[in-house]
Amino acid sequence: MSPAAKSTISEGTASPEGARSTGRVVIVGMGPGDPGLLTLRAAAELARADTVVVSRAHCPDEVLAHCRPGVEIVDSAEGDPARFAEHAAKAGRRVVRLLRGDPGLACGLAEEGGALAKAGVPFEVVPGVSAVTGVPGYAGIPLTDAGHREVRVVDATHGDVDWDRFADQGATLVILGAEHSVAEVCKNLVAAGRPDSTPAAMTSLGTTTEQETVVSTLQRLAPDTKGMEAPALIIVGDVVGWRDTLSWFETKPLFGWRVLVPRTKEQAASLSDQLRGYGAVPDEVPTISVEPPRTPQQMERAVKGLVTGRYEWVVFTSTNAVRAVREKLTDYGLDARAFAGLKVAAVGEQTAAALVEFGVQPDLTPSGEQSGEGLARDWPPYDEDLDPINRVLLPRADIATDVLIARLTELGWECDDVTAYRTVRAAPPPEPIRNAIKGGGFDAVLFTSSSTVKNLIGIAGKPHKVTVIAVIGPQTAKTAEEYGLRVDVMADQPSAAALAAALAEYGTRWRTSRADAGEPPRKPSQMRRGARRRR
C-alpha cells in the first residue's frame, strides 16, 4: 500500500478486538452528497472500523467524523481500493469501504465485491441512499405520480446504450453519468421516438449546498445546461413538471450562502444548526479565547460561599461563566447539588440551556431583551422580610460591564463580582479564511457583540463590501459602523436565534427581488467583481 494513500484522523492503533479476530470488509454506501443522508448502520460501522478506504476528494469530513480516533484512512485514488481493503482485512482489521451513493447502483459493488470474494475475504454490504432517488428528491421531482408508474434507470457512464429500449414515453428515465454527453443523449432519445418537447431536467452536485437544477426539454437541455458541474443526473419525463410545485431545497432562504460565524464551535453549535436549516453553510471562526483567571483565589472563595450559604442568588451572564463554575465545582468533587437552596438567574436562552444541561433550572431569565440590562429590569428588589440573605454572586469575564451590578445595588442587593474567566483575542484564522473574509468569499457574517466586530477585524481584516453584515442589536450595529461596515440586517431581539432568523428573512427578500427583476438568484459573494458566476 502506498504510504501516500494512508492517513489517520488522530493518533491511535487498531482496536484489540480487530487485531485478534479475522478481518472483514463492509462495503458501505454514504449517499449522494449530503452527510445527513448517511444511514444509522453506516455510522455504526464507521465507529467500529480500524481502516476506511475512500476517495478523499468525494467524502465530506462530516462522514469521517463518525470514525473513532486513530482510524486509518486510505485514499482509494492512490491505487486499487479492493486490494487495499483485502490487505487490511487479511491483517485482521475491520475495514469499511465507503462508496458514494448506493454500492450496487453505478458504483463498485460488482467489481470490488467480486475481487474480495475471489480473494476469500468475508464482506458485507450496507446499502446507502442512491443518487437515483436522493437527487430527484432534493430537486423536487417525484419519479412517479398517479399517471406515471414506471421508472427506468440508465447508467450512461461508459456509453454504448441501446436508447431504442427507452423510447416509451410513459416511463420516467433517470440517466446517470451523462453530464459530458447531454447533447448525444437527448439526440438519441429523440431519434428513438421521444418527442423533442419531452420535459427534461438536469441536477448537478445533487443533495449538496452547491446543487443546481435546470428544467428544460430534450430539444433545449444541452445548451441550457452548458457549464454545469459533475456529477450530474438527468430526469426525462412528464414528472419533471412537478418541479415548480415541489422544489424545497434550492428555494431555502439562504441556500448555498457561506456564512461566517465569529464564535467557537461550542458556542456556535445551535446557531450553525439553525443556519443549516435555512440552507446556509456556516463557518465558525473564534474571535476570542477563554482562559482561566490569573489568580484562582476569588473563584475558590466563591465556590466555598456557594456551599456555606453566603449567597441568595447566583447570576450567570454567559455560557462561559457556566462552564467556569462547573469546572471549579468538579475540581472540588461537587456537582449541581451545590446550588440547592440558591436562586439562579441566567441572562439569556443559551446561558439558561447550559445551566439546564448541568442540572440547574434557572429561577429568573429576562422577559424581554436577553441581556444584562434586560435581566436588571426584571430583577426583584431586596426585601429583608422575604430574603434571608442580600448577597448576589456574579461570576463573569474580566471585561464585563457594570450595568447589572449598578442596578442590583440600587435595588438593595450586595454583589460579589468575581472574575471566573478571562477573554483574550484569538489567534488569526488560516489564510484561506482571511482571504475569503477580505476578498468577498463569504455571503454574510453574523456579529453577536461589539467585541466580535473588533476582534474579527483585528485578527482577519474587514469583510468585503459585498458581504451582508448582520448584527444582534443597536450597540453592535454602532460598533460595526464605526469600523466602516454597512449594516444590512439587525435582529428584532438580541438573541442568536433571532439574528439567524433575521438573516433568513433578508435572504428571502434577496431572492424575491432578483426574481422580480428577472435575474438569477446569485449569492452576494457572486456579485463581486471577478467572482465565478454559476450558470
VENBEL-V234714 format. One record per residue. N is the residue number from 0. RES is the residue in three letters. SS is DSSP state (H for helix, E for strand, - for the rest). OMEGA is omega in degrees with one decimal (* if undefined). NEAR is the number of other ideal C-beta (glycine too) atoms within 8 Angstrom. Layout:
N&RES&SS&OMEGA&NEAR, N&RES&SS&OMEGA&NEAR
This chain:
0&MET&-&-178.9&8, 1&SER&-&177.7&7, 2&PRO&H&-178.9&5, 3&ALA&H&-177.3&6, 4&ALA&H&-173.3&12, 5&LYS&E&168.3&11, 6&SER&E&174.8&6, 7&THR&E&178.6&10, 8&ILE&-&172.5&9, 9&SER&-&-174.6&6, 10&GLU&-&178.5&5, 11&GLY&-&179.7&8, 12&THR&-&178.1&4, 13&ALA&-&179.4&11, 14&SER&-&179.3&10, 15&PRO&H&-179.9&6, 16&GLU&H&-179.8&6, 17&GLY&H&-178.3&12, 18&ALA&H&-176.4&9, 19&ARG&H&-172.4&6, 20&SER&-&174.5&7, 21&THR&-&-178.7&5, 22&GLY&-&177.5&14, 23&ARG&E&179.5&11, 24&VAL&E&173.4&16, 25&VAL&E&179.2&14, 26&ILE&E&-168.1&14, 27&VAL&E&171.6&14, 28&GLY&E&-177.0&17, 29&MET&-&178.3&15, 30&GLY&E&-172.9&15, 31&PRO&-&-179.8&13, 32&GLY&-&-179.8&12, 33&ASP&-&-179.7&10, 34&PRO&H&179.4&9, 35&GLY&H&179.2&4, 36&LEU&H&175.0&13, 37&LEU&-&-177.5&11, 38&THR&-&177.8&12, 39&LEU&H&179.6&5, 40&ARG&H&179.2&7, 41&ALA&H&179.4&14, 42&ALA&H&179.6&10, 43&ALA&H&178.6&8, 44&GLU&H&177.4&12, 45&LEU&H&-179.2&14, 46&ALA&H&-178.5&9, 47&ARG&H&-170.6&8, 48&ALA&-&169.3&14, 49&ASP&-&-178.7&11, 50&THR&E&175.3&16, 51&VAL&E&177.1&15, 52&VAL&E&-173.5&13, 53&VAL&E&171.0&14, 54&SER&-&-176.2&9, 55&ARG&H&-178.3&8, 56&ALA&H&-175.7&5, 57&HIS&H&-177.2&6, 58&CYS&-&178.2&12, 59&PRO&-&177.7&7, 60&ASP&H&-178.7&6, 61&GLU&H&177.0&6, 62&VAL&H&-179.7&12, 63&LEU&H&176.6&13, 64&ALA&-&177.3&6, 65&HIS&-&-178.6&9, 66&CYS&-&176.5&12, 67&ARG&-&175.2&9, 68&PRO&-&177.3&8, 69&GLY&-&-179.3&11, 70&VAL&-&177.3&13, 71&GLU&E&178.1&13, 72&ILE&E&-179.9&14, 73&VAL&E&-179.4&15, 74&ASP&E&-177.1&12, 75&SER&H&179.7&11, 76&ALA&H&-176.7&7, 77&GLU&H&-178.9&8, 78&GLY&-&-178.9&9, 79&ASP&-&-176.1&5, 80&PRO&H&178.4&12, 81&ALA&H&178.4&12, 82&ARG&H&175.8&9, 83&PHE&H&-178.1&15, 84&ALA&H&-180.0&16, 85&GLU&H&-177.2&13, 86&HIS&H&-179.7&9, 87&ALA&H&-179.9&16, 88&ALA&H&179.7&15, 89&LYS&H&174.1&8, 90&ALA&-&176.7&7, 91&GLY&-&-176.4&11, 92&ARG&-&173.9&13, 93&ARG&E&-171.3&12, 94&VAL&E&170.0&16, 95&VAL&E&173.9&13, 96&ARG&E&-177.8&15, 97&LEU&E&176.0&11, 98&LEU&E&179.8&14, 99&ARG&-&179.9&13, 100&GLY&E&177.3&17, 101&ASP&-&-174.5&13, 102&PRO&-&-174.3&16, 103&GLY&-&-176.9&8, 104&LEU&-&-179.7&11, 105&ALA&-&177.0&8, 106&CYS&-&-170.9&11, 107&GLY&-&-176.9&10, 108&LEU&H&-176.6&11, 109&ALA&H&-176.3&7, 110&GLU&H&-174.7&8, 111&GLU&H&175.8&13, 112&GLY&H&177.9&13, 113&GLY&H&179.1&8, 114&ALA&H&178.8&11, 115&LEU&H&178.7&14, 116&ALA&H&179.0&9, 117&LYS&H&-179.5&6, 118&ALA&-&180.0&7, 119&GLY&-&179.7&4, 120&VAL&-&178.8&13, 121&PRO&-&-179.9&7, 122&PHE&E&174.2&11, 123&GLU&E&179.1&8, 124&VAL&E&173.5&10, 125&VAL&E&-179.0&13, 126&PRO&-&176.7&8, 127&GLY&-&175.6&16, 128&VAL&-&-177.8&11, 129&SER&-&173.1&11, 130&ALA&H&-177.6&15, 131&VAL&H&178.4&13, 132&THR&H&-176.0&9, 133&GLY&H&-176.8&17, 134&VAL&H&175.7&13, 135&PRO&H&178.0&14, 136&GLY&H&178.7&8, 137&TYR&H&177.6&12, 138&ALA&H&-179.3&16, 139&GLY&-&-179.6&13, 140&ILE&-&176.6&14, 141&PRO&-&-178.8&8, 142&LEU&-&175.5&10, 143&THR&-&170.1&9, 144&ASP&E&-174.4&7, 145&ALA&-&-177.0&3, 146&GLY&-&-175.6&4, 147&HIS&E&-172.4&12, 148&ARG&-&-175.3&3, 149&GLU&E&176.4&9, 150&VAL&E&178.7&8, 151&ARG&E&-177.0&10, 152&VAL&E&-179.3&9, 153&VAL&E&173.6&11, 154&ASP&E&-176.6&8, 155&ALA&-&-174.8&12, 156&THR&-&-174.8&8, 157&HIS&-&179.0&6, 158&GLY&-&177.7&6, 159&ASP&-&178.7&3, 160&VAL&-&175.3&8, 161&ASP&-&-172.9&4, 162&TRP&H&177.8&11, 163&ASP&H&179.8&7, 164&ARG&H&-175.3&5, 165&PHE&H&-177.5&12, 166&ALA&-&-177.1&10, 167&ASP&-&-175.8&7, 168&GLN&-&-178.9&9, 169&GLY&-&-177.8&5, 170&ALA&E&173.5&11, 171&THR&E&176.8&14, 172&LEU&E&170.4&13, 173&VAL&E&-172.0&14, 174&ILE&E&179.8&12, 175&LEU&E&172.0&14, 176&GLY&-&-177.1&10, 177&ALA&-&-174.5&13, 178&GLU&-&179.6&11, 179&HIS&-&-179.1&5, 180&SER&-&-175.8&9, 181&VAL&H&-177.9&13, 182&ALA&H&-179.6&7, 183&GLU&H&179.7&7, 184&VAL&H&-178.6&13, 185&CYS&H&179.1&14, 186&LYS&H&-178.2&8, 187&ASN&H&178.0&10, 188&LEU&H&176.9&15, 189&VAL&H&178.8&12, 190&ALA&H&180.0&7, 191&ALA&H&176.4&10, 192&GLY&-&176.7&7, 193&ARG&-&178.5&11, 194&PRO&-&179.8&7, 195&ASP&-&177.0&9, 196&SER&-&-179.8&7, 197&THR&-&178.1&13, 198&PRO&E&178.8&13, 199&ALA&E&179.0&14, 200&ALA&E&176.0&14, 201&MET&E&179.2&16, 202&THR&E&177.1&16, 203&SER&E&178.6&14, 204&LEU&-&-173.2&11, 205&GLY&-&179.4&16, 206&THR&-&175.2&12, 207&THR&-&179.8&8, 208&THR&-&171.6&8, 209&GLU&-&-176.7&8, 210&GLN&-&175.4&16, 211&GLU&E&179.6&12, 212&THR&E&176.1&13, 213&VAL&E&178.3&12, 214&VAL&E&-176.6&8, 215&SER&E&175.7&11, 216&THR&E&177.3&10, 217&LEU&-&-179.1&14, 218&GLN&-&-170.8&8, 219&ARG&-&-171.5&8, 220&LEU&H&-177.1&15, 221&ALA&H&179.1&9, 222&PRO&H&-177.9&6, 223&ASP&H&-176.4&8, 224&THR&-&180.0&14, 225&LYS&-&178.4&7, 226&GLY&-&177.8&5, 227&MET&-&-173.0&12, 228&GLU&-&175.4&8, 229&ALA&-&-2.1&7, 230&PRO&-&-179.4&9, 231&ALA&E&-177.0&14, 232&LEU&E&-178.6&14, 233&ILE&E&174.8&14, 234&ILE&E&-179.1&18, 235&VAL&E&177.4&13, 236&GLY&-&-176.4&12, 237&ASP&H&-179.3&9, 238&VAL&H&177.3&14, 239&VAL&H&-179.9&13, 240&GLY&H&178.2&7, 241&TRP&H&-172.4&11, 242&ARG&H&-176.9&13, 243&ASP&H&-177.5&6, 244&THR&H&-168.9&6, 245&LEU&H&179.1&9, 246&SER&-&-176.5&11, 247&TRP&-&-172.4&6, 248&PHE&-&-177.9&12, 249&GLU&-&179.2&10, 250&THR&-&175.7&7, 251&LYS&-&-170.9&9, 252&PRO&-&-178.8&10, 253&LEU&-&-173.8&15, 254&PHE&-&176.0&11, 255&GLY&-&179.6&11, 256&TRP&-&173.8&13, 257&ARG&E&-172.3&14, 258&VAL&E&178.1&16, 259&LEU&E&178.3&15, 260&VAL&E&-175.1&13, 261&PRO&-&178.8&13, 262&ARG&-&175.5&12, 263&THR&-&179.9&7, 264&LYS&H&-179.8&8, 265&GLU&H&-179.3&6, 266&GLN&H&-171.9&9, 267&ALA&H&-171.2&12, 268&ALA&H&-176.9&8, 269&SER&H&178.6&10, 270&LEU&H&179.6&16, 271&SER&H&177.1&12, 272&ASP&H&178.8&8, 273&GLN&H&178.7&12, 274&LEU&H&177.3&14, 275&ARG&H&177.1&10, 276&GLY&H&176.7&6, 277&TYR&-&178.6&13, 278&GLY&-&-176.8&12, 279&ALA&-&174.8&15, 280&VAL&E&-176.6&9, 281&PRO&E&172.5&12, 282&ASP&E&179.4&10, 283&GLU&E&177.9&10, 284&VAL&-&-179.8&12, 285&PRO&-&178.3&10, 286&THR&-&175.9&12, 287&ILE&E&174.3&11, 288&SER&E&-177.6&9, 289&VAL&E&-178.6&8, 290&GLU&E&179.3&7, 291&PRO&-&176.2&7, 292&PRO&-&-177.4&11, 293&ARG&-&176.7&4, 294&THR&-&-173.7&5, 295&PRO&-&-170.9&7, 296&GLN&H&-179.2&6, 297&GLN&H&-179.0&10, 298&MET&H&178.4&15, 299&GLU&H&177.9&9, 300&ARG&H&-179.8&9, 301&ALA&H&179.2&15, 302&VAL&H&177.6&14, 303&LYS&H&178.8&9, 304&GLY&H&177.6&11, 305&LEU&H&-173.4&14, 306&VAL&H&-179.8&8, 307&THR&H&175.1&6, 308&GLY&-&-179.3&6, 309&ARG&-&-170.5&9, 310&TYR&-&171.5&13, 311&GLU&-&-177.7&10, 312&TRP&E&166.5&12, 313&VAL&E&-177.0&15, 314&VAL&E&176.9&13, 315&PHE&E&-176.5&16, 316&THR&-&178.3&13, 317&SER&-&174.7&10, 318&THR&H&177.4&10, 319&ASN&H&178.1&11, 320&ALA&H&176.8&15, 321&VAL&H&-178.0&13, 322&ARG&H&-178.1&11, 323&ALA&H&179.7&13, 324&VAL&H&179.8&15, 325&ARG&H&179.1&9, 326&GLU&H&179.8&8, 327&LYS&H&176.9&13, 328&LEU&H&179.5&12, 329&THR&H&177.7&9, 330&ASP&H&-178.7&6, 331&TYR&-&179.5&7, 332&GLY&-&-178.2&4, 333&LEU&-&177.5&9, 334&ASP&-&-174.8&7, 335&ALA&H&179.1&7, 336&ARG&H&176.9&6, 337&ALA&H&-179.1&10, 338&PHE&H&-180.0&10, 339&ALA&-&179.2&5, 340&GLY&-&179.3&4, 341&LEU&-&169.6&10, 342&LYS&E&-174.2&8, 343&VAL&E&177.7&15, 344&ALA&E&177.7&14, 345&ALA&E&-172.9&12, 346&VAL&-&-178.2&15, 347&GLY&-&-172.3&12, 348&GLU&H&-179.5&9, 349&GLN&H&176.4&11, 350&THR&H&177.3&15, 351&ALA&H&179.9&11, 352&ALA&H&178.2&9, 353&ALA&H&177.3&12, 354&LEU&H&179.8&14, 355&VAL&H&178.1&10, 356&GLU&H&178.1&6, 357&PHE&H&-179.2&9, 358&GLY&-&-178.5&6, 359&VAL&-&177.8&9, 360&GLN&-&-178.5&6, 361&PRO&-&176.4&12, 362&ASP&-&-176.6&6, 363&LEU&E&170.1&10, 364&THR&E&-178.2&12, 365&PRO&-&176.9&12, 366&SER&-&179.1&5, 367&GLY&-&-178.2&8, 368&GLU&-&-179.4&9, 369&GLN&-&-178.9&12, 370&SER&-&176.5&11, 371&GLY&H&178.7&10, 372&GLU&H&179.0&10, 373&GLY&H&178.0&14, 374&LEU&H&-180.0&16, 375&ALA&H&-179.6&11, 376&ARG&H&-179.4&9, 377&ASP&H&-172.5&9, 378&TRP&-&-179.7&12, 379&PRO&-&176.3&5, 380&PRO&-&178.3&6, 381&TYR&-&178.6&9, 382&ASP&-&-174.0&7, 383&GLU&-&178.0&6, 384&ASP&-&-176.9&4, 385&LEU&-&-175.9&4, 386&ASP&-&-178.3&9, 387&PRO&-&-178.2&3, 388&ILE&-&-178.2&8, 389&ASN&-&-173.8&10, 390&ARG&E&-178.3&12, 391&VAL&E&176.3&14, 392&LEU&E&176.2&15, 393&LEU&E&173.7&14, 394&PRO&E&-170.8&13, 395&ARG&E&175.3&12, 396&ALA&E&-179.6&13, 397&ASP&-&-178.0&9, 398&ILE&-&-177.1&5, 399&ALA&-&178.8&9, 400&THR&-&-173.4&5, 401&ASP&-&-176.8&7, 402&VAL&H&-177.9&9, 403&LEU&H&-179.8&14, 404&ILE&H&-180.0&10, 405&ALA&H&-179.1&8, 406&ARG&H&179.7&11, 407&LEU&H&178.0&12, 408&THR&H&177.0&10, 409&GLU&H&-178.3&6, 410&LEU&-&174.9&10, 411&GLY&-&-179.4&7, 412&TRP&-&175.7&12, 413&GLU&E&-171.0&7, 414&CYS&E&169.0&11, 415&ASP&E&-179.4&11, 416&ASP&E&-172.0&9, 417&VAL&E&176.0&12, 418&THR&E&-179.1&12, 419&ALA&E&-179.4&14, 420&TYR&E&176.5&14, 421&ARG&E&174.4&11, 422&THR&E&176.8&12, 423&VAL&E&-179.2&7, 424&ARG&E&-178.8&8, 425&ALA&-&175.0&10, 426&ALA&-&178.2&5, 427&PRO&-&176.9&6, 428&PRO&-&179.0&9, 429&PRO&-&-176.1&5, 430&GLU&H&179.0&5, 431&PRO&H&178.0&6, 432&ILE&H&179.2&11, 433&ARG&H&179.5&12, 434&ASN&H&179.1&9, 435&ALA&H&179.2&11, 436&ILE&H&-176.2&18, 437&LYS&H&-175.0&11, 438&GLY&H&177.9&8, 439&GLY&-&179.1&12, 440&GLY&-&176.6&9, 441&PHE&-&177.9&15, 442&ASP&-&-179.3&12, 443&ALA&E&173.1&17, 444&VAL&E&179.4&14, 445&LEU&E&176.2&16, 446&PHE&E&-176.5&14, 447&THR&-&177.0&10, 448&SER&-&176.7&8, 449&SER&H&-178.5&9, 450&SER&H&178.4&10, 451&THR&H&175.9&14, 452&VAL&H&-176.8&15, 453&LYS&H&-174.7&10, 454&ASN&H&179.4&13, 455&LEU&H&179.2&16, 456&ILE&H&-179.6&10, 457&GLY&H&-175.5&7, 458&ILE&H&-174.0&11, 459&ALA&H&-178.5&12, 460&GLY&-&-175.9&7, 461&LYS&-&176.6&9, 462&PRO&-&179.8&13, 463&HIS&-&-175.0&12, 464&LYS&-&178.0&6, 465&VAL&-&-177.6&8, 466&THR&-&177.9&15, 467&VAL&E&-179.4&11, 468&ILE&E&-179.9&14, 469&ALA&E&-175.0&16, 470&VAL&E&-172.6&15, 471&ILE&-&-179.2&14, 472&GLY&-&-175.1&10, 473&PRO&H&-178.0&6, 474&GLN&H&177.6&7, 475&THR&H&177.8&15, 476&ALA&H&179.8&11, 477&LYS&H&179.3&9, 478&THR&H&180.0&11, 479&ALA&H&-179.7&13, 480&GLU&H&176.8&10, 481&GLU&H&178.6&6, 482&TYR&-&174.6&10, 483&GLY&-&179.2&5, 484&LEU&-&175.2&10, 485&ARG&-&-178.9&6, 486&VAL&-&-177.7&11, 487&ASP&-&-173.0&7, 488&VAL&E&173.0&13, 489&MET&E&-179.1&11, 490&ALA&-&179.1&14, 491&ASP&-&171.0&5, 492&GLN&-&-171.8&8, 493&PRO&-&174.2&11, 494&SER&-&-179.1&12, 495&ALA&H&-179.8&12, 496&ALA&H&179.0&10, 497&ALA&H&179.2&12, 498&LEU&H&177.9&16, 499&ALA&H&179.3&13, 500&ALA&H&178.7&10, 501&ALA&H&177.7&13, 502&LEU&H&178.2&17, 503&ALA&H&177.0&11, 504&GLU&H&177.0&9, 505&TYR&H&179.2&12, 506&GLY&H&177.4&12, 507&THR&H&178.7&9, 508&ARG&H&179.0&8, 509&TRP&H&-178.4&10, 510&ARG&H&-178.1&11, 511&THR&H&-178.1&8, 512&SER&H&179.0&8, 513&ARG&H&177.9&11, 514&ALA&H&179.3&9, 515&ASP&H&179.8&6, 516&ALA&-&179.9&6, 517&GLY&-&-178.0&4, 518&GLU&-&177.9&7, 519&PRO&-&-176.4&5, 520&PRO&-&179.7&8, 521&ARG&-&-179.7&9, 522&LYS&-&178.3&10, 523&PRO&H&-178.6&11, 524&SER&H&179.2&13, 525&GLN&H&179.5&10, 526&MET&H&-178.0&8, 527&ARG&-&-178.5&10, 528&ARG&-&177.2&3, 529&GLY&-&-179.6&3, 530&ALA&-&175.7&9, 531&ARG&-&-177.4&4, 532&ARG&-&179.2&6, 533&ARG&-&-174.4&7, 534&ARG&-&*&8
